[in-house]
Amino acid sequence: MTLLCSSWGKATWILTLAFAIIAIIFYCFDDSAPSRYTSSMDENMETLKENFRSQNKSCFILGASGETGKVLLQELLERNIFSKITLIGRRQLTFEGKEYENLVQEVVDFEKLDDFAAAFKDHDVGYCCLGTTRAKSGVDGFIRVDHDYVLKSAELAKAGGCTQFHLESSRGADKKSSFLYLKVKGQVEAAIEALGFDRLAIYRPGVLLVDRKESRPGEWLARKFFGAISAVGSSSLSIPIQAVAKAMVSNTLLQPEQKTEILENKDMAKLGNTKANQ
Ligand SMILES: NC(=O)c1ccc[n+]([C@@H]2O[C@H](COP(=O)([O-])OP(=O)(O)OC[C@H]3O[C@@H](n4cnc5c(N)ncnc54)[C@H](OP(=O)(O)O)[C@@H]3O)[C@@H](O)[C@H]2O)c1
């Protein structure tokens, strides 16, 4: 009996401690500021889409073979706001279906991007969903892809006439962070801002909720945890990948007051879930 009571006691303590830790995580990391995107934007979205479409603009996507890039491409094809879409990547992608017929693909060597400047020429809008992980590519490889390739691509795009750049970064990106991942993301954001695009949109998603094909055990655990949490309401720590893609496309149609805007997880969740997106 004494043993049972002491086991119960221990279990209660462990549970209390676990809940306390979760509560602290939420208190520290939850972004309670309201999103500046509201559902009243729905009414204008259709008109904005028609106006944008009539301008016959072109865009490119970096990272269209990745999880966000794939969904972003689908979203762009469905909403049909560009007269030309170019995919820039390290390999040729195969698509089946009529909707892909007009896609242009440019295969480049990211180590020699200057030799491929022509691929970045004459696009109005650029989307970047490029990235790797430290686990997959090592520290140097991660910096190379997430900073050097992304920045060089942005530079070539700007030189080639691109006026609008949409960068998928990460929640917590901060060039002064002591965490490598957040620091590199913050550094590349700042370096691209310094290029002076007419418009720069930086998207900072939390954990991306997606059934990833590639095995990433740490990310899998985070997805399960944050997926369960988001089911009970919080939208500042994780986000379904579809909402990110939808937010990127909807935001392209808007005309912000500032040259550079940062969309936090909550903004994307709001913008990606407007009626116009359903
Ligand atoms: N995962 C998350 O929970 C999370 C959270 C916040 C932000 N983010 C950020 O969001 C962005 C997109 O994430 P994601 O999960 O959608 O990406 P992903 O599925 O990992 O796809 C990454 C893309 O980058 C390309 N790429 C990777 N290494 C490359 C290299 N060495 N050379 C050329 N291309 C390379 C891939 O091309 P291949 O198909 O040819 O490999 C792919 O198109 C990343 O910047 C990531 O850091 C992710």
The ligand as an SDF file (V2000), in Angstrom:
LIG
                    3D

 48 52  0  0  0  0  0  0  0  0999 V2000
   11.1160   22.0490  -41.5060 N   0  0  0  0  0  0  0  0  0  0  0  0
   10.5870   22.9410  -40.7160 C   0  0  0  0  0  0  0  0  0  0  0  0
    9.8280   22.6370  -39.7610 O   0  0  0  0  0  0  0  0  0  0  0  0
   10.8840   24.4090  -40.9770 C   0  0  0  0  0  0  0  0  0  0  0  0
   10.4190   25.3570  -40.0680 C   0  0  0  0  0  0  0  0  0  0  0  0
   10.6500   26.7110  -40.3460 C   0  0  0  0  0  0  0  0  0  0  0  0
   11.3270   27.0740  -41.4910 C   0  0  0  0  0  0  0  0  0  0  0  0
   11.8090   26.1320  -42.3530 N   0  0  0  0  0  0  0  0  0  0  0  0
   12.5380   26.6050  -43.5310 C   0  0  0  0  0  0  0  0  0  0  0  0
   11.6460   26.6110  -44.6280 O   0  0  0  0  0  0  0  0  0  0  0  0
   12.3660   26.3860  -45.8590 C   0  0  0  0  0  0  0  0  0  0  0  0
   11.7050   25.2720  -46.6560 C   0  0  0  0  0  0  0  0  0  0  0  0
   11.6420   24.1150  -45.8460 O   0  0  0  0  0  0  0  0  0  0  0  0
   11.0980   22.7440  -46.4640 P   0  0  0  0  0  0  0  0  0  0  0  0
   11.0190   21.7980  -45.3210 O   0  0  0  0  0  0  0  0  0  0  0  0
    9.9040   23.0020  -47.2980 O   0  0  0  0  0  0  0  0  0  0  0  0
   12.3330   22.3630  -47.4080 O   0  0  0  0  0  0  0  0  0  0  0  0
   12.7550   20.9220  -47.9810 P   0  0  0  0  0  0  0  0  0  0  0  0
   11.5600   20.0440  -48.1220 O   0  0  0  0  0  0  0  0  0  0  0  0
   13.8850   20.4100  -47.1500 O   0  0  0  0  0  0  0  0  0  0  0  0
   13.2630   21.3230  -49.4330 O   0  0  0  0  0  0  0  0  0  0  0  0
   14.4370   22.0350  -49.5780 C   0  0  0  0  0  0  0  0  0  0  0  0
   14.6540   22.4890  -51.0040 C   0  0  0  0  0  0  0  0  0  0  0  0
   15.9960   23.0000  -51.0870 O   0  0  0  0  0  0  0  0  0  0  0  0
   16.7180   22.2900  -52.0890 C   0  0  0  0  0  0  0  0  0  0  0  0
   18.0920   22.0320  -51.6670 N   0  0  0  0  0  0  0  0  0  0  0  0
   18.5070   21.4670  -50.5150 C   0  0  0  0  0  0  0  0  0  0  0  0
   19.8530   21.3260  -50.5150 N   0  0  0  0  0  0  0  0  0  0  0  0
   20.2850   21.8130  -51.7070 C   0  0  0  0  0  0  0  0  0  0  0  0
   21.5650   21.9570  -52.3100 C   0  0  0  0  0  0  0  0  0  0  0  0
   22.6850   21.5490  -51.6940 N   0  0  0  0  0  0  0  0  0  0  0  0
   21.6400   22.5040  -53.5350 N   0  0  0  0  0  0  0  0  0  0  0  0
   20.5240   22.9150  -54.1630 C   0  0  0  0  0  0  0  0  0  0  0  0
   19.2720   22.8130  -53.6580 N   0  0  0  0  0  0  0  0  0  0  0  0
   19.1570   22.2700  -52.4260 C   0  0  0  0  0  0  0  0  0  0  0  0
   15.9990   20.9610  -52.2600 C   0  0  0  0  0  0  0  0  0  0  0  0
   16.2890   20.4600  -53.5500 O   0  0  0  0  0  0  0  0  0  0  0  0
   16.3980   18.8600  -53.8260 P   0  0  0  0  0  0  0  0  0  0  0  0
   14.9840   18.3630  -53.8710 O   0  0  0  0  0  0  0  0  0  0  0  0
   17.1130   18.7940  -55.0960 O   0  0  0  0  0  0  0  0  0  0  0  0
   17.1570   18.2820  -52.6450 O   0  0  0  0  0  0  0  0  0  0  0  0
   14.5490   21.3710  -52.0390 C   0  0  0  0  0  0  0  0  0  0  0  0
   14.0100   21.8830  -53.2320 O   0  0  0  0  0  0  0  0  0  0  0  0
   13.7970   26.0700  -45.4410 C   0  0  0  0  0  0  0  0  0  0  0  0
   14.5840   27.2180  -45.5890 O   0  0  0  0  0  0  0  0  0  0  0  0
   13.6860   25.7030  -43.9610 C   0  0  0  0  0  0  0  0  0  0  0  0
   14.8650   26.0020  -43.2500 O   0  0  0  0  0  0  0  0  0  0  0  0
   11.5790   24.8160  -42.1170 C   0  0  0  0  0  0  0  0  0  0  0  0
  1  2  1  0
  2  3  2  0
  2  4  1  0
  4  5  1  0
  4 48  2  0
  5  6  2  0
  6  7  1  0
  7  8  2  0
  8  9  1  0
  8 48  1  0
  9 10  1  0
  9 46  1  0
 10 11  1  0
 11 12  1  0
 11 44  1  0
 12 13  1  0
 13 14  1  0
 14 15  2  0
 14 16  1  0
 14 17  1  0
 17 18  1  0
 18 19  2  0
 18 20  1  0
 18 21  1  0
 21 22  1  0
 22 23  1  0
 23 24  1  0
 23 42  1  0
 24 25  1  0
 25 26  1  0
 25 36  1  0
 26 27  1  0
 26 35  1  0
 27 28  2  0
 28 29  1  0
 29 30  1  0
 29 35  2  0
 30 31  1  0
 30 32  2  0
 32 33  1  0
 33 34  2  0
 34 35  1  0
 36 37  1  0
 36 42  1  0
 37 38  1  0
 38 39  2  0
 38 40  1  0
 38 41  1  0
 42 43  1  0
 44 45  1  0
 44 46  1  0
 46 47  1  0
M  CHG  2   8   1  16  -1
M  END
$$$$
